[in-house]
Amino acid sequence: MLQTYEAVLQPNGSLQFLDLPAIPGRAPCRVLVTFTDDGQPADTAFCGASLSEAVLAQDWLREEEEAAWAHLQPGK
């Protein structure tokens, strides 16, 4: 089971977990680390959702797509 915990990467390379429950005798385990900025990115154009929306819109607005989804839009 995957569990997510918040941690801070220290300058010496160690992780300081902020909300890891104390479990005596915890065995070493494999972790995945994702680096995040402290705040919102200054340029949201690099946000994955923003980037994908423009590309997907090209497909969404094609005549073939409109025809494929027409049965779900009875008012059209």
Biopython code that builds the backbone (N, CA, C, O; Angstrom):
import numpy as np
from Bio.PDB.StructureBuilder import StructureBuilder

atoms = [
    (1, "MET", "N", (0.844, -1.176, 0.000)),
    (1, "MET", "CA", (0.000, 0.000, 0.000)),
    (1, "MET", "C", (0.891, 1.242, 0.000)),
    (1, "MET", "O", (1.818, 1.341, 0.803)),
    (2, "LEU", "N", (0.613, 2.185, -0.895)),
    (2, "LEU", "CA", (1.363, 3.425, -0.948)),
    (2, "LEU", "C", (0.827, 4.403, 0.077)),
    (2, "LEU", "O", (-0.384, 4.552, 0.237)),
    (3, "GLN", "N", (1.740, 5.068, 0.768)),
    (3, "GLN", "CA", (1.376, 6.105, 1.720)),
    (3, "GLN", "C", (2.205, 7.331, 1.398)),
    (3, "GLN", "O", (3.359, 7.206, 0.987)),
    (4, "THR", "N", (1.645, 8.504, 1.576)),
    (4, "THR", "CA", (2.339, 9.746, 1.282)),
    (4, "THR", "C", (2.615, 10.487, 2.574)),
    (4, "THR", "O", (1.729, 10.646, 3.413)),
    (5, "TYR", "N", (3.856, 10.942, 2.730)),
    (5, "TYR", "CA", (4.268, 11.711, 3.886)),
    (5, "TYR", "C", (5.008, 12.944, 3.408)),
    (5, "TYR", "O", (5.710, 12.893, 2.397)),
    (6, "GLU", "N", (4.863, 14.036, 4.111)),
    (6, "GLU", "CA", (5.565, 15.259, 3.768)),
    (6, "GLU", "C", (6.925, 15.265, 4.450)),
    (6, "GLU", "O", (7.053, 14.879, 5.611)),
    (7, "ALA", "N", (7.950, 15.714, 3.704)),
    (7, "ALA", "CA", (9.304, 15.766, 4.244)),
    (7, "ALA", "C", (10.030, 16.972, 3.683)),
    (7, "ALA", "O", (9.619, 17.549, 2.676)),
    (8, "VAL", "N", (11.118, 17.347, 4.348)),
    (8, "VAL", "CA", (11.974, 18.437, 3.896)),
    (8, "VAL", "C", (13.350, 17.856, 3.615)),
    (8, "VAL", "O", (13.913, 17.148, 4.450)),
    (9, "LEU", "N", (13.891, 18.153, 2.440)),
    (9, "LEU", "CA", (15.232, 17.699, 2.091)),
    (9, "LEU", "C", (16.234, 18.660, 2.704)),
    (9, "LEU", "O", (16.242, 19.849, 2.383)),
    (10, "GLN", "N", (17.069, 18.149, 3.576)),
    (10, "GLN", "CA", (18.085, 18.955, 4.234)),
    (10, "GLN", "C", (19.290, 19.151, 3.313)),
    (10, "GLN", "O", (19.508, 18.341, 2.412)),
    (11, "PRO", "N", (20.086, 20.225, 3.525)),
    (11, "PRO", "CA", (21.266, 20.470, 2.682)),
    (11, "PRO", "C", (22.249, 19.298, 2.647)),
    (11, "PRO", "O", (22.967, 19.126, 1.662)),
    (12, "ASN", "N", (22.287, 18.496, 3.704)),
    (12, "ASN", "CA", (23.212, 17.355, 3.727)),
    (12, "ASN", "C", (22.653, 16.134, 2.997)),
    (12, "ASN", "O", (23.303, 15.089, 2.948)),
    (13, "GLY", "N", (21.445, 16.261, 2.427)),
    (13, "GLY", "CA", (20.855, 15.170, 1.662)),
    (13, "GLY", "C", (19.891, 14.298, 2.436)),
    (13, "GLY", "O", (19.256, 13.420, 1.851)),
    (14, "SER", "N", (19.763, 14.512, 3.722)),
    (14, "SER", "CA", (18.838, 13.689, 4.500)),
    (14, "SER", "C", (17.431, 14.263, 4.415)),
    (14, "SER", "O", (17.245, 15.459, 4.192)),
    (15, "LEU", "N", (16.447, 13.393, 4.598)),
    (15, "LEU", "CA", (15.052, 13.806, 4.592)),
    (15, "LEU", "C", (14.554, 13.945, 6.021)),
    (15, "LEU", "O", (14.761, 13.050, 6.841)),
    (16, "GLN", "N", (13.904, 15.053, 6.323)),
    (16, "GLN", "CA", (13.277, 15.250, 7.629)),
    (16, "GLN", "C", (11.776, 15.137, 7.419)),
    (16, "GLN", "O", (11.150, 16.045, 6.872)),
    (17, "PHE", "N", (11.202, 14.026, 7.853)),
    (17, "PHE", "CA", (9.778, 13.804, 7.684)),
    (17, "PHE", "C", (9.000, 14.656, 8.673)),
    (17, "PHE", "O", (9.353, 14.730, 9.850)),
    (18, "LEU", "N", (7.943, 15.297, 8.197)),
    (18, "LEU", "CA", (7.158, 16.181, 9.036)),
    (18, "LEU", "C", (5.998, 15.476, 9.705)),
    (18, "LEU", "O", (5.574, 15.882, 10.788)),
    (19, "ASP", "N", (5.478, 14.436, 9.089)),
    (19, "ASP", "CA", (4.283, 13.783, 9.639)),
    (19, "ASP", "C", (4.390, 12.264, 9.660)),
    (19, "ASP", "O", (3.371, 11.574, 9.612)),
    (20, "LEU", "N", (5.597, 11.737, 9.730)),
    (20, "LEU", "CA", (5.783, 10.292, 9.754)),
    (20, "LEU", "C", (5.461, 9.763, 11.145)),
    (20, "LEU", "O", (6.074, 10.194, 12.121)),
    (21, "PRO", "N", (4.516, 8.842, 11.254)),
    (21, "PRO", "CA", (4.182, 8.302, 12.574)),
    (21, "PRO", "C", (5.362, 7.525, 13.156)),
    (21, "PRO", "O", (6.092, 6.842, 12.437)),
    (22, "ALA", "N", (5.531, 7.644, 14.459)),
    (22, "ALA", "CA", (6.621, 6.935, 15.142)),
    (22, "ALA", "C", (6.257, 5.465, 15.270)),
    (22, "ALA", "O", (5.296, 5.110, 15.951)),
    (23, "ILE", "N", (7.031, 4.616, 14.611)),
    (23, "ILE", "CA", (6.824, 3.176, 14.698)),
    (23, "ILE", "C", (8.142, 2.554, 15.140)),
    (23, "ILE", "O", (9.114, 2.557, 14.384)),
    (24, "PRO", "N", (8.184, 2.019, 16.363)),
    (24, "PRO", "CA", (9.431, 1.435, 16.851)),
    (24, "PRO", "C", (9.893, 0.281, 15.957)),
    (24, "PRO", "O", (9.086, -0.544, 15.528)),
    (25, "GLY", "N", (11.171, 0.235, 15.687)),
    (25, "GLY", "CA", (11.729, -0.864, 14.907)),
    (25, "GLY", "C", (11.405, -0.784, 13.428)),
    (25, "GLY", "O", (11.418, -1.806, 12.744)),
    (26, "ARG", "N", (11.113, 0.407, 12.917)),
    (26, "ARG", "CA", (10.781, 0.564, 11.486)),
    (26, "ARG", "C", (11.958, 0.084, 10.650)),
    (26, "ARG", "O", (13.090, 0.523, 10.851)),
    (27, "ALA", "N", (11.693, -0.803, 9.729)),
    (27, "ALA", "CA", (12.722, -1.332, 8.837)),
    (27, "ALA", "C", (12.960, -0.346, 7.695)),
    (27, "ALA", "O", (12.062, 0.423, 7.355)),
    (28, "PRO", "N", (14.147, -0.354, 7.099)),
    (28, "PRO", "CA", (14.379, 0.497, 5.927)),
    (28, "PRO", "C", (13.378, 0.144, 4.827)),
    (28, "PRO", "O", (13.002, -1.017, 4.662)),
    (29, "CYS", "N", (12.956, 1.157, 4.083)),
    (29, "CYS", "CA", (11.996, 0.916, 3.020)),
    (29, "CYS", "C", (12.308, 1.812, 1.826)),
    (29, "CYS", "O", (13.000, 2.822, 1.954)),
    (30, "ARG", "N", (11.794, 1.430, 0.685)),
    (30, "ARG", "CA", (11.979, 2.182, -0.544)),
    (30, "ARG", "C", (11.030, 3.369, -0.543)),
    (30, "ARG", "O", (9.877, 3.243, -0.131)),
    (31, "VAL", "N", (11.509, 4.531, -1.007)),
    (31, "VAL", "CA", (10.674, 5.724, -1.080)),
    (31, "VAL", "C", (10.782, 6.347, -2.468)),
    (31, "VAL", "O", (11.773, 6.149, -3.170)),
    (32, "LEU", "N", (9.757, 7.098, -2.857)),
    (32, "LEU", "CA", (9.768, 7.907, -4.067)),
    (32, "LEU", "C", (9.712, 9.359, -3.625)),
    (32, "LEU", "O", (8.920, 9.706, -2.749)),
    (33, "VAL", "N", (10.535, 10.207, -4.213)),
    (33, "VAL", "CA", (10.606, 11.601, -3.798)),
    (33, "VAL", "C", (10.189, 12.500, -4.960)),
    (33, "VAL", "O", (10.682, 12.350, -6.078)),
    (34, "THR", "N", (9.287, 13.425, -4.688)),
    (34, "THR", "CA", (8.874, 14.425, -5.671)),
    (34, "THR", "C", (9.248, 15.789, -5.127)),
    (34, "THR", "O", (8.859, 16.144, -4.014)),
    (35, "PHE", "N", (9.999, 16.556, -5.901)),
    (35, "PHE", "CA", (10.392, 17.890, -5.478)),
    (35, "PHE", "C", (9.315, 18.887, -5.889)),
    (35, "PHE", "O", (8.835, 18.857, -7.022)),
    (36, "THR", "N", (8.937, 19.766, -4.970)),
    (36, "THR", "CA", (7.940, 20.789, -5.245)),
    (36, "THR", "C", (8.501, 22.146, -4.868)),
    (36, "THR", "O", (9.436, 22.240, -4.073)),
    (37, "ASP", "N", (7.933, 23.191, -5.436)),
    (37, "ASP", "CA", (8.275, 24.548, -5.033)),
    (37, "ASP", "C", (7.488, 24.875, -3.778)),
    (37, "ASP", "O", (6.462, 24.257, -3.491)),
    (38, "ASP", "N", (7.986, 25.861, -3.031)),
    (38, "ASP", "CA", (7.275, 26.255, -1.819)),
    (38, "ASP", "C", (5.952, 26.930, -2.140)),
    (38, "ASP", "O", (4.985, 26.775, -1.394)),
    (39, "GLY", "N", (5.891, 27.675, -3.233)),
    (39, "GLY", "CA", (4.667, 28.377, -3.576)),
    (39, "GLY", "C", (4.206, 28.008, -4.967)),
    (39, "GLY", "O", (4.658, 27.023, -5.549)),
    (40, "GLN", "N", (3.300, 28.813, -5.492)),
    (40, "GLN", "CA", (2.798, 28.614, -6.843)),
    (40, "GLN", "C", (3.889, 29.006, -7.832)),
    (40, "GLN", "O", (4.624, 29.961, -7.583)),
    (41, "PRO", "N", (4.012, 28.293, -8.942)),
    (41, "PRO", "CA", (4.991, 28.694, -9.947)),
    (41, "PRO", "C", (4.640, 30.065, -10.506)),
    (41, "PRO", "O", (3.467, 30.394, -10.682)),
    (42, "ALA", "N", (5.679, 30.869, -10.785)),
    (42, "ALA", "CA", (5.453, 32.221, -11.300)),
    (42, "ALA", "C", (4.801, 32.172, -12.678)),
    (42, "ALA", "O", (3.954, 33.008, -12.995)),
    (43, "ASP", "N", (5.189, 31.205, -13.492)),
    (43, "ASP", "CA", (4.640, 31.098, -14.833)),
    (43, "ASP", "C", (3.827, 29.818, -14.920)),
    (43, "ASP", "O", (4.388, 28.727, -15.015)),
    (44, "THR", "N", (2.504, 29.948, -14.888)),
    (44, "THR", "CA", (1.652, 28.758, -14.894)),
    (44, "THR", "C", (1.587, 28.096, -16.256)),
    (44, "THR", "O", (0.953, 27.050, -16.395)),
    (45, "ALA", "N", (2.228, 28.678, -17.276)),
    (45, "ALA", "CA", (2.238, 28.052, -18.601)),
    (45, "ALA", "C", (2.977, 26.732, -18.570)),
    (45, "ALA", "O", (2.759, 25.887, -19.438)),
    (46, "PHE", "N", (3.843, 26.534, -17.595)),
    (46, "PHE", "CA", (4.589, 25.286, -17.502)),
    (46, "PHE", "C", (3.850, 24.224, -16.696)),
    (46, "PHE", "O", (4.342, 23.106, -16.546)),
    (47, "CYS", "N", (2.691, 24.562, -16.185)),
    (47, "CYS", "CA", (1.864, 23.603, -15.460)),
    (47, "CYS", "C", (1.374, 22.543, -16.440)),
    (47, "CYS", "O", (0.926, 22.889, -17.533)),
    (48, "GLY", "N", (1.445, 21.288, -16.089)),
    (48, "GLY", "CA", (1.055, 20.204, -16.984)),
    (48, "GLY", "C", (-0.368, 20.325, -17.502)),
    (48, "GLY", "O", (-0.626, 20.060, -18.676)),
    (49, "ALA", "N", (-1.287, 20.720, -16.640)),
    (49, "ALA", "CA", (-2.675, 20.847, -17.073)),
    (49, "ALA", "C", (-2.823, 21.960, -18.104)),
    (49, "ALA", "O", (-3.559, 21.815, -19.080)),
    (50, "SER", "N", (-2.125, 23.068, -17.886)),
    (50, "SER", "CA", (-2.204, 24.176, -18.835)),
    (50, "SER", "C", (-1.617, 23.790, -20.177)),
    (50, "SER", "O", (-2.157, 24.150, -21.223)),
    (51, "LEU", "N", (-0.523, 23.064, -20.153)),
    (51, "LEU", "CA", (0.111, 22.655, -21.401)),
    (51, "LEU", "C", (-0.752, 21.668, -22.168)),
    (51, "LEU", "O", (-0.870, 21.767, -23.389)),
    (52, "SER", "N", (-1.352, 20.726, -21.472)),
    (52, "SER", "CA", (-2.117, 19.696, -22.165)),
    (52, "SER", "C", (-3.447, 20.217, -22.700)),
    (52, "SER", "O", (-3.951, 19.698, -23.696)),
    (53, "GLU", "N", (-4.022, 21.226, -22.063)),
    (53, "GLU", "CA", (-5.333, 21.709, -22.495)),
    (53, "GLU", "C", (-5.295, 22.245, -23.923)),
    (53, "GLU", "O", (-6.183, 21.946, -24.721)),
    (54, "ALA", "N", (-4.282, 23.028, -24.246)),
    (54, "ALA", "CA", (-4.197, 23.599, -25.596)),
    (54, "ALA", "C", (-4.023, 22.503, -26.648)),
    (54, "ALA", "O", (-4.604, 22.572, -27.731)),
    (55, "VAL", "N", (-3.229, 21.507, -26.322)),
    (55, "VAL", "CA", (-2.996, 20.419, -27.271)),
    (55, "VAL", "C", (-4.262, 19.579, -27.434)),
    (55, "VAL", "O", (-4.636, 19.223, -28.551)),
    (56, "LEU", "N", (-4.910, 19.268, -26.329)),
    (56, "LEU", "CA", (-6.125, 18.466, -26.397)),
    (56, "LEU", "C", (-7.270, 19.209, -27.081)),
    (56, "LEU", "O", (-8.114, 18.588, -27.727)),
    (57, "ALA", "N", (-7.301, 20.529, -26.944)),
    (57, "ALA", "CA", (-8.365, 21.310, -27.564)),
    (57, "ALA", "C", (-8.365, 21.136, -29.075)),
    (57, "ALA", "O", (-9.418, 21.179, -29.711)),
    (58, "GLN", "N", (-7.188, 20.942, -29.644)),
    (58, "GLN", "CA", (-7.115, 20.714, -31.086)),
    (58, "GLN", "C", (-7.908, 19.471, -31.472)),
    (58, "GLN", "O", (-8.586, 19.466, -32.500)),
    (59, "ASP", "N", (-7.833, 18.424, -30.667)),
    (59, "ASP", "CA", (-8.596, 17.207, -30.936)),
    (59, "ASP", "C", (-10.062, 17.374, -30.570)),
    (59, "ASP", "O", (-10.941, 16.912, -31.298)),
    (60, "TRP", "N", (-10.330, 18.031, -29.448)),
    (60, "TRP", "CA", (-11.708, 18.173, -28.983)),
    (60, "TRP", "C", (-12.574, 18.927, -29.991)),
    (60, "TRP", "O", (-13.767, 18.652, -30.112)),
    (61, "LEU", "N", (-11.988, 19.862, -30.701)),
    (61, "LEU", "CA", (-12.763, 20.742, -31.577)),
    (61, "LEU", "C", (-12.850, 20.246, -33.014)),
    (61, "LEU", "O", (-13.330, 20.972, -33.884)),
    (62, "ARG", "N", (-12.403, 19.044, -33.276)),
    (62, "ARG", "CA", (-12.499, 18.485, -34.633)),
    (62, "ARG", "C", (-13.927, 18.037, -34.911)),
    (62, "ARG", "O", (-14.674, 17.680, -33.999)),
    (63, "GLU", "N", (-14.288, 18.065, -36.187)),
    (63, "GLU", "CA", (-15.627, 17.624, -36.606)),
    (63, "GLU", "C", (-15.890, 16.171, -36.197)),
    (63, "GLU", "O", (-17.002, 15.831, -35.793)),
    (64, "GLU", "N", (-14.871, 15.319, -36.302)),
    (64, "GLU", "CA", (-15.038, 13.903, -35.952)),
    (64, "GLU", "C", (-15.392, 13.736, -34.475)),
    (64, "GLU", "O", (-16.198, 12.875, -34.123)),
    (65, "GLU", "N", (-14.801, 14.547, -33.623)),
    (65, "GLU", "CA", (-15.097, 14.472, -32.187)),
    (65, "GLU", "C", (-16.526, 14.917, -31.913)),
    (65, "GLU", "O", (-17.240, 14.289, -31.132)),
    (66, "GLU", "N", (-16.938, 16.000, -32.558)),
    (66, "GLU", "CA", (-18.312, 16.479, -32.373)),
    (66, "GLU", "C", (-19.318, 15.399, -32.762)),
    (66, "GLU", "O", (-20.308, 15.178, -32.064)),
    (67, "ALA", "N", (-19.054, 14.731, -33.884)),
    (67, "ALA", "CA", (-19.959, 13.673, -34.334)),
    (67, "ALA", "C", (-19.954, 12.495, -33.371)),
    (67, "ALA", "O", (-21.002, 11.904, -33.112)),
    (68, "ALA", "N", (-18.794, 12.149, -32.842)),
    (68, "ALA", "CA", (-18.684, 11.000, -31.943)),
    (68, "ALA", "C", (-19.432, 11.230, -30.629)),
    (68, "ALA", "O", (-19.957, 10.282, -30.044)),
    (69, "TRP", "N", (-19.484, 12.477, -30.162)),
    (69, "TRP", "CA", (-20.118, 12.770, -28.872)),
    (69, "TRP", "C", (-21.516, 13.360, -29.024)),
    (69, "TRP", "O", (-22.149, 13.682, -28.019)),
    (70, "ALA", "N", (-22.005, 13.507, -30.225)),
    (70, "ALA", "CA", (-23.300, 14.141, -30.474)),
    (70, "ALA", "C", (-24.448, 13.433, -29.754)),
    (70, "ALA", "O", (-25.398, 14.086, -29.323)),
    (71, "HIS", "N", (-24.372, 12.117, -29.619)),
    (71, "HIS", "CA", (-25.473, 11.388, -28.955)),
    (71, "HIS", "C", (-25.613, 11.736, -27.488)),
    (71, "HIS", "O", (-26.647, 11.449, -26.884)),
    (72, "LEU", "N", (-24.600, 12.346, -26.903)),
    (72, "LEU", "CA", (-24.661, 12.751, -25.487)),
    (72, "LEU", "C", (-25.156, 14.188, -25.319)),
    (72, "LEU", "O", (-25.330, 14.662, -24.196)),
    (73, "GLN", "N", (-25.379, 14.872, -26.430)),
    (73, "GLN", "CA", (-25.824, 16.258, -26.399)),
    (73, "GLN", "C", (-27.132, 16.375, -27.187)),
    (73, "GLN", "O", (-27.131, 16.817, -28.336)),
    (74, "PRO", "N", (-28.243, 15.978, -26.565)),
    (74, "PRO", "CA", (-29.510, 15.949, -27.308)),
    (74, "PRO", "C", (-29.960, 17.320, -27.790)),
    (74, "PRO", "O", (-30.745, 17.386, -28.735)),
    (75, "GLY", "N", (-29.508, 18.415, -27.193)),
    (75, "GLY", "CA", (-29.931, 19.748, -27.607)),
    (75, "GLY", "C", (-29.257, 20.223, -28.869)),
    (75, "GLY", "O", (-29.654, 21.251, -29.418)),
    (76, "LYS", "N", (-28.260, 19.522, -29.347)),
    (76, "LYS", "CA", (-27.532, 19.958, -30.546)),
    (76, "LYS", "C", (-28.003, 19.218, -31.759)),
    (76, "LYS", "O", (-27.504, 19.454, -32.859)),
]
sb = StructureBuilder()
sb.init_structure("model")
sb.init_model(0)
sb.init_chain("A")
sb.init_seg("    ")
for serial, (resi, resn, name, xyz) in enumerate(atoms, 1):
    if name == "N":
        sb.init_residue(resn, " ", resi, " ")
    sb.init_atom(name, np.array(xyz, "f"), 0.0, 1.0, " ", f" {name:<3s}", serial, name[0])
structure = sb.get_structure()
